[in-house]
Amino acid sequence: MAHSFSYVNGEISATGISDVKEFGDAEIVAQLENESMTLKGNGLKIVSIDVSEGKLRATGTLKSLQYGAPQDAAGFFKRLFK
């Protein structure tokens, strides 16, 4: 699935989203096909999400955008309790 991202005047739009893993007013973590996308900022609010179409709309002040490999929460706990 193709991915795009735009941020204009506090309006955030992204496509290629398969899931939203975490969200709050300071961070949104979305899952793309083979990686995650983390948005950090202030006053972040999800306006709409349609995973069947892969679309996310949000508002807020964006301070950073980071792409990375999806995090495996179970892997973290396995390492923690070894």
VMD Tcl script that builds the backbone (N, CA, C; Angstrom):
set m [mol new atoms 246]
animate dup $m
set s [atomselect $m all]
$s set {name element resname resid chain x y z} {
  {N N MET 1 A 0.850 -1.177 0.000}
  {CA C MET 1 A 0.000 0.000 0.000}
  {C C MET 1 A 0.896 1.241 0.000}
  {N N ALA 2 A 0.628 2.168 -0.865}
  {CA C ALA 2 A 1.403 3.402 -0.940}
  {C C ALA 2 A 1.146 4.257 0.298}
  {N N HIS 3 A 2.134 5.052 0.655}
  {CA C HIS 3 A 2.038 5.903 1.846}
  {C C HIS 3 A 2.316 7.352 1.460}
  {N N SER 4 A 1.548 8.265 2.037}
  {CA C SER 4 A 1.826 9.696 1.871}
  {C C SER 4 A 1.560 10.383 3.202}
  {N N PHE 5 A 2.156 11.567 3.372}
  {CA C PHE 5 A 2.012 12.331 4.605}
  {C C PHE 5 A 2.017 13.809 4.254}
  {N N SER 6 A 1.141 14.580 4.899}
  {CA C SER 6 A 1.185 16.037 4.743}
  {C C SER 6 A 0.816 16.701 6.067}
  {N N TYR 7 A 1.402 17.871 6.280}
  {CA C TYR 7 A 1.135 18.671 7.483}
  {C C TYR 7 A 1.036 20.120 7.035}
  {N N VAL 8 A -0.167 20.668 7.066}
  {CA C VAL 8 A -0.409 22.037 6.614}
  {C C VAL 8 A -1.287 22.743 7.642}
  {N N ASN 9 A -0.771 23.829 8.230}
  {CA C ASN 9 A -1.537 24.653 9.173}
  {C C ASN 9 A -2.215 23.840 10.273}
  {N N GLY 10 A -1.481 22.902 10.862}
  {CA C GLY 10 A -2.015 22.117 11.965}
  {C C GLY 10 A -2.880 20.948 11.550}
  {N N GLU 11 A -3.056 20.739 10.252}
  {CA C GLU 11 A -3.841 19.610 9.741}
  {C C GLU 11 A -2.884 18.520 9.269}
  {N N ILE 12 A -3.028 17.321 9.812}
  {CA C ILE 12 A -2.176 16.192 9.479}
  {C C ILE 12 A -3.003 15.192 8.684}
  {N N SER 13 A -2.469 14.768 7.533}
  {CA C SER 13 A -3.116 13.749 6.713}
  {C C SER 13 A -2.085 12.696 6.357}
  {N N ALA 14 A -2.479 11.432 6.464}
  {CA C ALA 14 A -1.579 10.337 6.099}
  {C C ALA 14 A -2.388 9.230 5.449}
  {N N THR 15 A -1.769 8.567 4.490}
  {CA C THR 15 A -2.375 7.397 3.864}
  {C C THR 15 A -1.418 6.223 4.024}
  {N N GLY 16 A -1.925 5.027 3.783}
  {CA C GLY 16 A -1.107 3.837 3.935}
  {C C GLY 16 A -1.105 3.311 5.362}
  {N N ILE 17 A -2.039 3.779 6.185}
  {CA C ILE 17 A -2.123 3.397 7.595}
  {C C ILE 17 A -2.899 2.086 7.728}
  {N N SER 18 A -2.309 1.102 8.405}
  {CA C SER 18 A -3.012 -0.171 8.597}
  {C C SER 18 A -3.572 -0.301 10.018}
  {N N ASP 19 A -3.070 0.512 10.970}
  {CA C ASP 19 A -3.548 0.439 12.348}
  {C C ASP 19 A -2.984 1.626 13.125}
  {N N VAL 20 A -3.631 1.993 14.216}
  {CA C VAL 20 A -3.099 2.977 15.153}
  {C C VAL 20 A -2.823 2.221 16.445}
  {N N LYS 21 A -1.546 2.148 16.822}
  {CA C LYS 21 A -1.130 1.372 17.986}
  {C C LYS 21 A -1.311 2.132 19.292}
  {N N GLU 22 A -1.002 3.435 19.276}
  {CA C GLU 22 A -1.106 4.269 20.474}
  {C C GLU 22 A -1.497 5.675 20.036}
  {N N PHE 23 A -2.223 6.370 20.910}
  {CA C PHE 23 A -2.508 7.768 20.624}
  {C C PHE 23 A -2.769 8.520 21.916}
  {N N GLY 24 A -2.405 9.772 21.904}
  {CA C GLY 24 A -2.621 10.666 23.022}
  {C C GLY 24 A -2.380 12.079 22.530}
  {N N ASP 25 A -2.488 13.059 23.407}
  {CA C ASP 25 A -2.324 14.444 22.959}
  {C C ASP 25 A -0.879 14.804 22.641}
  {N N ALA 26 A 0.076 13.935 23.007}
  {CA C ALA 26 A 1.489 14.221 22.731}
  {C C ALA 26 A 2.108 13.261 21.722}
  {N N GLU 27 A 1.416 12.142 21.399}
  {CA C GLU 27 A 2.020 11.154 20.506}
  {C C GLU 27 A 0.955 10.295 19.828}
  {N N ILE 28 A 1.174 10.011 18.549}
  {CA C ILE 28 A 0.355 9.065 17.799}
  {C C ILE 28 A 1.314 8.081 17.147}
  {N N VAL 29 A 1.096 6.788 17.373}
  {CA C VAL 29 A 1.922 5.749 16.758}
  {C C VAL 29 A 1.021 4.964 15.812}
  {N N ALA 30 A 1.317 5.064 14.517}
  {CA C ALA 30 A 0.526 4.384 13.495}
  {C C ALA 30 A 1.370 3.310 12.831}
  {N N GLN 31 A 0.716 2.237 12.439}
  {CA C GLN 31 A 1.391 1.138 11.755}
  {C C GLN 31 A 1.179 1.287 10.253}
  {N N LEU 32 A 2.279 1.241 9.511}
  {CA C LEU 32 A 2.230 1.202 8.059}
  {C C LEU 32 A 2.409 -0.250 7.649}
  {N N GLU 33 A 2.602 -0.511 6.377}
  {CA C GLU 33 A 2.728 -1.897 5.922}
  {C C GLU 33 A 3.902 -2.620 6.567}
  {N N ASN 34 A 5.110 -2.026 6.536}
  {CA C ASN 34 A 6.306 -2.708 7.049}
  {C C ASN 34 A 7.063 -1.909 8.100}
  {N N GLU 35 A 6.475 -0.834 8.585}
  {CA C GLU 35 A 7.148 -0.012 9.582}
  {C C GLU 35 A 6.119 0.789 10.362}
  {N N SER 36 A 6.587 1.465 11.381}
  {CA C SER 36 A 5.701 2.319 12.164}
  {C C SER 36 A 6.033 3.784 11.885}
  {N N MET 37 A 5.065 4.641 12.164}
  {CA C MET 37 A 5.230 6.080 12.008}
  {C C MET 37 A 4.809 6.708 13.340}
  {N N THR 38 A 5.713 7.464 13.954}
  {CA C THR 38 A 5.432 8.095 15.237}
  {C C THR 38 A 5.390 9.601 15.057}
  {N N LEU 39 A 4.267 10.193 15.420}
  {CA C LEU 39 A 4.080 11.645 15.380}
  {C C LEU 39 A 4.154 12.145 16.813}
  {N N LYS 40 A 4.969 13.154 17.055}
  {CA C LYS 40 A 5.064 13.745 18.390}
  {C C LYS 40 A 4.780 15.233 18.286}
  {N N GLY 41 A 4.078 15.748 19.283}
  {CA C GLY 41 A 3.744 17.160 19.273}
  {C C GLY 41 A 2.897 17.538 20.460}
  {N N ASN 42 A 2.087 18.564 20.278}
  {CA C ASN 42 A 1.204 19.074 21.328}
  {C C ASN 42 A -0.217 19.144 20.806}
  {N N GLY 43 A -1.162 18.800 21.643}
  {CA C GLY 43 A -2.574 18.904 21.284}
  {C C GLY 43 A -2.967 18.033 20.109}
  {N N LEU 44 A -2.329 16.881 19.959}
  {CA C LEU 44 A -2.647 15.991 18.848}
  {C C LEU 44 A -4.000 15.321 19.093}
  {N N LYS 45 A -4.860 15.373 18.088}
  {CA C LYS 45 A -6.183 14.760 18.170}
  {C C LYS 45 A -6.478 14.073 16.849}
  {N N ILE 46 A -6.909 12.829 16.926}
  {CA C ILE 46 A -7.317 12.118 15.714}
  {C C ILE 46 A -8.718 12.582 15.341}
  {N N VAL 47 A -8.852 13.114 14.126}
  {CA C VAL 47 A -10.139 13.572 13.617}
  {C C VAL 47 A -10.893 12.395 13.015}
  {N N SER 48 A -10.185 11.591 12.212}
  {CA C SER 48 A -10.797 10.403 11.621}
  {C C SER 48 A -9.724 9.391 11.261}
  {N N ILE 49 A -10.126 8.133 11.289}
  {CA C ILE 49 A -9.241 7.040 10.879}
  {C C ILE 49 A -10.115 6.030 10.141}
  {N N ASP 50 A -9.637 5.599 8.991}
  {CA C ASP 50 A -10.321 4.581 8.202}
  {C C ASP 50 A -9.262 3.589 7.742}
  {N N VAL 51 A -9.060 2.520 8.520}
  {CA C VAL 51 A -8.002 1.568 8.187}
  {C C VAL 51 A -8.341 0.761 6.938}
  {N N SER 52 A -9.621 0.627 6.610}
  {CA C SER 52 A -9.966 -0.097 5.386}
  {C C SER 52 A -9.479 0.665 4.154}
  {N N GLU 53 A -9.455 1.997 4.239}
  {CA C GLU 53 A -8.919 2.821 3.154}
  {C C GLU 53 A -7.500 3.299 3.451}
  {N N GLY 54 A -7.017 3.054 4.680}
  {CA C GLY 54 A -5.660 3.434 5.054}
  {C C GLY 54 A -5.463 4.917 5.290}
  {N N LYS 55 A -6.514 5.625 5.709}
  {CA C LYS 55 A -6.439 7.083 5.873}
  {C C LYS 55 A -6.519 7.508 7.332}
  {N N LEU 56 A -5.687 8.475 7.684}
  {CA C LEU 56 A -5.673 9.066 9.015}
  {C C LEU 56 A -5.700 10.575 8.866}
  {N N ARG 57 A -6.572 11.230 9.637}
  {CA C ARG 57 A -6.597 12.693 9.710}
  {C C ARG 57 A -6.497 13.077 11.166}
  {N N ALA 58 A -5.630 14.059 11.461}
  {CA C ALA 58 A -5.447 14.518 12.839}
  {C C ALA 58 A -5.165 16.013 12.817}
  {N N THR 59 A -5.238 16.633 13.992}
  {CA C THR 59 A -4.904 18.043 14.140}
  {C C THR 59 A -3.936 18.183 15.298}
  {N N GLY 60 A -3.250 19.311 15.351}
  {CA C GLY 60 A -2.340 19.600 16.444}
  {C C GLY 60 A -1.042 20.202 15.934}
  {N N THR 61 A -0.157 20.488 16.879}
  {CA C THR 61 A 1.153 21.037 16.558}
  {C C THR 61 A 2.145 19.886 16.481}
  {N N LEU 62 A 2.691 19.675 15.305}
  {CA C LEU 62 A 3.626 18.574 15.088}
  {C C LEU 62 A 5.044 19.048 15.352}
  {N N LYS 63 A 5.766 18.303 16.206}
  {CA C LYS 63 A 7.159 18.637 16.517}
  {C C LYS 63 A 8.136 17.673 15.876}
  {N N SER 64 A 7.726 16.395 15.702}
  {CA C SER 64 A 8.614 15.441 15.042}
  {C C SER 64 A 7.806 14.323 14.405}
  {N N LEU 65 A 8.407 13.745 13.383}
  {CA C LEU 65 A 7.855 12.600 12.675}
  {C C LEU 65 A 8.982 11.595 12.527}
  {N N GLN 66 A 8.748 10.369 12.947}
  {CA C GLN 66 A 9.796 9.352 12.904}
  {C C GLN 66 A 9.239 8.063 12.317}
  {N N TYR 67 A 9.998 7.475 11.409}
  {CA C TYR 67 A 9.665 6.177 10.844}
  {C C TYR 67 A 10.614 5.151 11.432}
  {N N GLY 68 A 10.124 3.933 11.622}
  {CA C GLY 68 A 10.991 2.895 12.145}
  {C C GLY 68 A 10.346 1.535 12.055}
  {N N ALA 69 A 11.117 0.525 12.411}
  {CA C ALA 69 A 10.605 -0.843 12.421}
  {C C ALA 69 A 9.520 -0.946 13.481}
  {N N PRO 70 A 8.506 -1.757 13.233}
  {CA C PRO 70 A 7.463 -1.913 14.251}
  {C C PRO 70 A 8.045 -2.491 15.525}
  {N N GLN 71 A 7.599 -1.976 16.660}
  {CA C GLN 71 A 8.100 -2.446 17.945}
  {C C GLN 71 A 7.285 -3.638 18.400}
  {N N ASP 72 A 7.953 -4.634 18.915}
  {CA C ASP 72 A 7.305 -5.826 19.431}
  {C C ASP 72 A 7.246 -5.711 20.945}
  {N N ALA 73 A 6.073 -5.373 21.474}
  {CA C ALA 73 A 5.930 -5.188 22.920}
  {C C ALA 73 A 6.222 -6.480 23.661}
  {N N ALA 74 A 5.805 -7.605 23.118}
  {CA C ALA 74 A 6.069 -8.886 23.779}
  {C C ALA 74 A 7.568 -9.137 23.861}
  {N N GLY 75 A 8.319 -8.768 22.831}
  {CA C GLY 75 A 9.764 -8.934 22.836}
  {C C GLY 75 A 10.421 -8.131 23.948}
  {N N PHE 76 A 9.906 -6.941 24.214}
  {CA C PHE 76 A 10.422 -6.108 25.289}
  {C C PHE 76 A 10.240 -6.809 26.634}
  {N N PHE 77 A 9.045 -7.334 26.882}
  {CA C PHE 77 A 8.768 -7.991 28.156}
  {C C PHE 77 A 9.540 -9.308 28.287}
  {N N LYS 78 A 9.735 -10.022 27.188}
  {CA C LYS 78 A 10.540 -11.248 27.235}
  {C C LYS 78 A 11.967 -10.936 27.682}
  {N N ARG 79 A 12.531 -9.840 27.146}
  {CA C ARG 79 A 13.892 -9.457 27.531}
  {C C ARG 79 A 13.914 -8.966 28.977}
  {N N LEU 80 A 12.878 -8.279 29.408}
  {CA C LEU 80 A 12.813 -7.716 30.752}
  {C C LEU 80 A 12.747 -8.803 31.827}
  {N N PHE 81 A 12.021 -9.875 31.565}
  {CA C PHE 81 A 11.799 -10.900 32.577}
  {C C PHE 81 A 12.611 -12.172 32.350}
  {N N LYS 82 A 13.714 -12.092 31.618}
  {CA C LYS 82 A 14.578 -13.255 31.398}
  {C C LYS 82 A 15.276 -13.631 32.664}
}
mol reanalyze $m
mol bondsrecalc $m
mol representation Tube
mol addrep $m
